[in-house]
Structures are given as structure tokens and as C-alpha cells.
Amino acid sequence: MITTLAIHGYRSLRELVLPLAPMTLVTGPNGAGKSSLYRALRLLAATAEGGVVAPLAHDGGLERVLWAGPEIISGGMRRGEVPVEGAARRKKPVSLMLGFTTDDLGYLIDIGLPPVGHSLFVHDPVIKREELFVPPLFRPAGALVRRKGATVTLIGERGSRPVLDDLSTRTSMLAELADPQEYPELRLMRRTVSSWRFYDSFRTDTQAPARESCVGTWTPVLAPDGHDLAAAYATVAESAWGGPLVEAIDQAFPGTTVSVAATSEGRFGLVVQQPGMLRPLTAAELSDGTLRFLLLAVALLSPQPPSLLVLNEPETSLHPHALPILAELISRVAERTQVIIVSHAQDLIRPLVEAGGEERVVHHHLVKNTGETLIEGQGLLTTPTWNWGSR
């Protein structure tokens, strides 16, 4: 389980350190930084898949996602007594840093600008440093694997040993070094991060992938865009989670039954029978709210749960009466995997807080102060200790 998440220099997240629980709820008004937190998690997950260049380019490049405020925010700036302005010279290098700790390992990555040269790719970010360490806090004595620039060094009881000196500065060591015998800790961390699963605002428009039929094959994990909904539904229905799936649908839409029809070409499609209808409906005919609820239920009840499941604004398009039912599903799922929910809806958050208890649920409400995202009520004594180290 992830115990701490740390973000430095990403959009409005100048310096944010969050304690996490089996279920972590993130709320806040529009513009408070919820989407930035979600995107930072997505970026962190991308390191295990090869690199950070493409995700950052999609966001507009490193310069567009870096913290745009002053390096240091004084008390006078926060109180409005003096103008918000930066120092004549920076004290630290420009950097975007992401990190987290689990019960067993800690990891951080430091991303910066490339050195001045003759390459056309002067706006591509590069990885300056990575650290794999013994939790709960990074310190040189607890380092297990260290990457600086293109060099990766293993650190053990017998001292340090460079194992690679030409690693691309656009590729994470998590993606490159996976030998289970040589790098067991790296392999474990890579498997952990690779298993994270994100669902962000499923499309429900008339051209949504979830409204189409799909190839009929065993699908324990719903795709991020939901294009394989029918196959994933059939997989859940034939698993131990079939009962909870049927129960949730009946609670949300009393009297409604869902099944899957297979064509002779081996494609699957949803068949939804609703009370009062003379014929069943296909996924193309479902309301946005009904389709979204089915997508969320199938995603949550996957027979192959991830180590971390992140849902961004799952309440979109849902009727308020469906939110307590969704909350019950999420609470059930949080018993077998770690969950992070980013949401506006108090009708969803309230039952999650009430059902979880203090030991299993933590609720972070984000606020903005002088352009910076902060956790409401968090102070020096309630902020987890974190150390980024140095380049």
C-alpha cells in the first residue's frame, strides 16, 4: 500500500505531501488542484512504462506544467502585505519531482530541463535523478538504487556498484532494468507502479467506444476508454463478483437486468432489459447515466484488482440516488485494493467517510492560497516528513 505521496513543482502543486490510506478521498472547489493531483499520479505511473516525455508533451511540455509562482512564498505574500514576486536569482534548479513510499520501498524521480546544446529537442524534459530507497524517508544511507543522469548504481552491504552508464535521460530506470535476479527491488517497484489503474471521465456520447460491440474474449480488466465493456461485463458476471454486480445494478435501476449477447463472428454486445420496455436495449440506446454506472461497476469489480485504483470525478452524469450505491461498491473494493477518489460530490464522499472509519479512510480537502494548492487544515505536525535529496 502507498503510505505517502509527494509532489514538487507540478502546476499549482508547489510542495504537496499527502498521507494515503486504503481509501483516500480528495475534494475541493474548482481550480483547487484536484485535476493536477490526478495528472501528477498519471505522470508518475508513466515512468514505469518507458518515459515521461510523451505525457509531458501531451500536457504542453515541461515549461507549461512547472510551478509558475515564486520559488519561495513568504508570509507577507500570503497575507497580501507585499506583492507576489520572485527573487532575482533562483536558489535551486528548475525541477519537477514526484515520489511515494509503500510499506516496503520508496521511490522518487527528479525531472528537469536538458542542458543547452545543438539538439532540436530543447523542450523535451530529461530525468536528472531517480532514487529507490528504504522507507519511510529518503536518506543516502538508505538508498538501494540510485540514478544520476545516465548512470545507475546499485548500493548494497558491500558498497556501491555502477551497473549502467548509458541509460537514456528520457527513460526511467524502472522501465529499463527489470532482471529479477540482479534488480529485485527495481522489479518489485516496476510491477507495483505498472499495476496502477486509472479511470477518468468515461465517454458516454453517441460515438463513445463503450456503446459499440467488442471482441468476445476473457477481459478481467476494463480498458480505460471502456471499449471492451461487454466482454469485461461477461468476465465479471462469470467470476465471484458476479453477484455483487447484479445486486448493484438492481439497486441503481430496480428491475433492470443486463446480459451479454454473442454474435456468430465472436463479438459481444450488452443487452439491457428495463421494466416497461417491450424489447431489450443495446448499449447504443442507454442513457449517459446508465452507461456510466455500468462502466464504473465493471471497473470496480474487476476479478484482477490493481495495487492502486484511481477514479477521477466518477459522479459525472450520475443521478444523486446512484451515488450511495456507487459509494457502497467503492467501499467493498477498498477491502481488497487501495483506492483514491477525486470528487466534487458530497453525496458520494459522505457515505464513504461514514463507512470507512478513521483507520481506513483519509479525506484531503484541497484549497488554493497565493496560487498554491494546499491541504486544508494540514500543518507542520500533520504533514508527513519528506526529503527530496539533491542532484
N, C-alpha and C positions, 0 to 999 in steps of 0.2 A: 504494500500500500504506500502511496505517496504521502509523506508526512508534511513536507514543506515545499512551496513553490515560490521562486524568486525571479523577479523581472526588473531589469535596469535599462532605461533609455529607450523603451518602445512606446512611441506615440505619447500619450499622457501618463504612461506608467514610468515615471522618473526613477522611483525606487520603491518597489512594492514587494513585500514578503508576506505570504499567506500561510497560515497553518491549515492543513486539509484533514478531513475526517472520512470515514466510509461514505458519507454523503455530505457534499459541500454545496451550499446554496449561495448564489451570487446575484444580488439585486442592486437596483439603483435607478435614478432618473435617466432620461435620455441625455446622452452626452457625458455620462459619468465615467465611462471607460469600460463598460461591460464587454462590448464588441472587441475592444483592444485586448482585453484579457483573454478572450476566446481565441483571437487570432494569434496571440503570443503562444498559447498552448499548441495550436496547429503548427506554428513555425518550429517549435521545439520538437514536435513529433516528426517533422520532415527531416530532421538531422539524421535519423536512423535509416532513411530511405535514399540517401545519396548526397544531399546538399541543401543549402539554404538559398542559393542564387535564384532559382526559379520562383519559389514562394515570395521572396522579397521583391523580385522584378514584377510579379503579379500585383503587389501592393504599391508599385510605383518606384521601386528602388530604395536603397538603404537611406538616402538622404530624406526621402519622403516619410519614412516611418520612425526616424530618430526623434527623441525628445527635442522639441523646438524651443523650450524655455531656457532660463538661465541655468548654468551649472550648479549654482548654489542659490537657494531661495531663503532669504533672511526673514527673521521675524517681522521686521518692519515692512517688507514686501507683502507678507501675508496679511498684515493688519491694515495695509493701504497707506502707511505713513510715508513710504518712499516709492518711487517708480520701480516697476519691474524691469531690470536691465541686467545684462551680462557683464562679466569682468572683461578687462582689456585683453587678457590672455587666459586661455584655459589652463587649469592645473592638471587635468587628466586627459588622456587621449579620447578621441571620439569612439564610442563603443556602444554596442547593443549586447547585453548579456542576459542569458536565460539559464536557469538552473533549478534543480529539485533534488530532494532526498527521499529515499524509500527507507524501509526498515533495515535494509541490508547495505545499500550503496547510495552514493551521491554523485551527481554529475553537473557540470556547468560548461557553458560554451560562451566564448567571447568573440563577437563578430565586429569587424571594423572595415575601414576603407583600405584599398590597395595602395602600395607605395607608388609615388609618382614615377611614371615611365612612359614608354612609347606605345603601349598596348591601346587598342581601341576600346577595350573593356574597362575603362577607368571608373565606371559607375557600378561595376559588379562588386558586391561585398566579398570579403575574404574572411576565413576563420583564422583568428590570431592565436587562439589558445583554447584547449579543452582540458578538463580535469575529471578523472574518475577517482573518487576518494571514499574513505570510510566515514560514514555519517556519525554524528549529526551535523558537523561543521567542517568546512574545508580548512585544512592546515597542511603545510608542506610535509610534516611528519606522517600525515595520514593519507598521502597520495598513493594511489595504486598504479595508475597510468596517466602520463602527462604528455600533452601535445603542445608544442610551441612552433608556430609556423609550419614547416614541412616535416618536422622531426617528432617521432613518437617514442617515448621512453617508458619502459616497464620499471617499476620500482618495487623491490622486494626486500626480504630479510638480508640478502647478500649484496644489496646495493642497487644502483641504477644500471639499466642496460638498454641502449638505443636499439630499437627493432625496425625502424623505418625512417629514412631521411629524405624521401621524395614524395610524401603524401601531398596531393593537390590541396591548395588552400581553399578550394571550393567544395571539398568533400570532407565529411565528418569521419573521425576515426571509428565511430560506431558502425558506419556503413562499410568501411574498408577492411577492418581487422575482425574476423569472425571465427578464427580457428579455435575450437572449444578446448583444445589441449594447451595451446600457447597463451590464449587470452580468455580464460573462463569468465572473468568479471565483465570484460567488454561484451562478450557474447550474451551474458545474462542481461546486461543493461539494454543491449540492442533488442533482444526478444521482448523485454518489458515495454520499451517505447514503441516498437513495431505493432504491439497488440492494442495500443490505444485506439479507441473508436470514436468518431465524431459524427454527429448528425445536426445539420444546420438548415433550418427552414426548407423542408421538403417542398418541391414544386407541386402545386395542385391545379394549375391552369389546364386548359383543354389539351395542350400539347405535352403535358407532363409525362415523363417516362413511365411513371407508376400506372398510368392509365392504359398502357399497351400490354399485349401478351408478351411472354418471355420464354426462353428456352427452359424446358421442364427438366431440371436437374437438381439434385440434393443441394440445398443452399442454406447452410446454418447461419450465415452472416448476411444480413440485408445490405445491399450496396448503398453508398452514401446518397445517390440520387434516387434510390428506390425503384430502379427499372426492373428488378427481379422480384417484385413484391409477391406475385402469385406463387413462384417457386419457394420463396422464403416462408410464406404463409403455410404452404403444404408441409414444409420441413418442420416448422414449429408444431403444427397440428398433429404430426406423427411422432412427436417427442414427448417427454414427460411434462412439457409446458403447454401441451395442447389444451388441457382442462382450464388452466388459468386464462388462456387466450379466449376461449369460448365464453367463459364467465365474464371477462372484461367487456367483450363486445355486447353481451346481453345486458349488462348493467348500463352501458353507454347508450345502446339503441335497443330497448326492450322488444323482444320478439324477432329480432333480426338474426338470420343465420348466414354464415359465409362458408362457401366451399370452393373447390378448385376444379375446373374442367380442363381435360387434356384433349388436344386435337390429334388427328392421325399423324401430323407432322412432328409431334413431340413438343408442342408449345402449350404453356399453361396460361389460364386466364381466370380471374376471380368471378365467382357467381354469388350475388348477394340477393337474398330473398327478404324483403321487408314486409311488415304487416300491411294488408290492404292492397298490395300490388298483385296484379294478375299474372305477372311474369317476373322472373328474376332480372336483376340489373347487372350490367358489366361494370368494370372499373371505370370505363369511359363515361358512364352515366351517374356516378356517385357525386354527391356534394363535396365541396372542398373539405369541410369539417369531417365528414365520414371517412374520406380517403386519408386525411392526415392522421386521424385516430388509428386507423388500421396500420399505417406505416409505423407509427410510434409503438404500437403494441407489439408488432412483429420485431422491431428493432430491440425493444427492451427484453423480450422473452426469447432471445436467441439461445439455442442449445449450446452454443460455443461462446460463452461470455468473455469479454476482454478483461485486461487488468484494470483498465480505466475506460469508462463510458462518459462522454461529454455531450450534453444536449443544450443547444442554444435556442432560447425562446420557443420551447415546444408548445406553448399555449396558442401560437398563431393559428387563426381560423377555427379554433375550437370553441364550442358553446360553453359558458361558465359551468353548466351542470356536468360536463365531461371532465372538468379539471380535478375534482376529488377522486374520480375513478382513475385518472392518469396518475395522480399522486400515490394511490394505493399500489399501482403497478410499479412505480419507481421505488417505493419503499421495499417492495418484495425483491426487486432486482438488487437493491443495495445490500441485501443479505449475502449475496454471492459475488459481487464485484463492486469496485469503488465507482462512485457516481459524482459528477459535477453538473449542476443545473444552473444555467444562466437564464434569468426570467424576470419579466415585469409583473407577472400575475400573482397577486396576494392570495387568490383563491387556490392557487397551486402551491405556493410557498407555505401557507399557514398549516395545512394538514401534514405536510412533510415535516415541519418543525415539531408539531404535536406528536406525530407518530414515532419520530426518530429518537428523541431523548438527547440529553446533553453530550453523552459519550459517543454517540454515533453520528450526530449532525452538527455542523458548524455553519453559521449564517453570516456571510460578509455583505454588508451594505456599502456600496461604493458612493463616494461623493467627490466633488471637484473643489479644489482650493488653489487659487492662483494658477489655474490651468493644469494642476497636477491631480491625478487620481489617488485618493486616499481611502482607507477603510474606516468607516465611521466608528468612533469610539476606540480605535486602536492607539495605544500609547507605547512608551518605551518598555513597560513591563509586560505588555501583551503581544509585542512583535517578536516573532521567532528570531533568534540570533542567526545572522548570516554573514559570511565572509567571501568576497569575490576573489581575493588574492590580487596579484598584479601580473602584468605582462613581463 
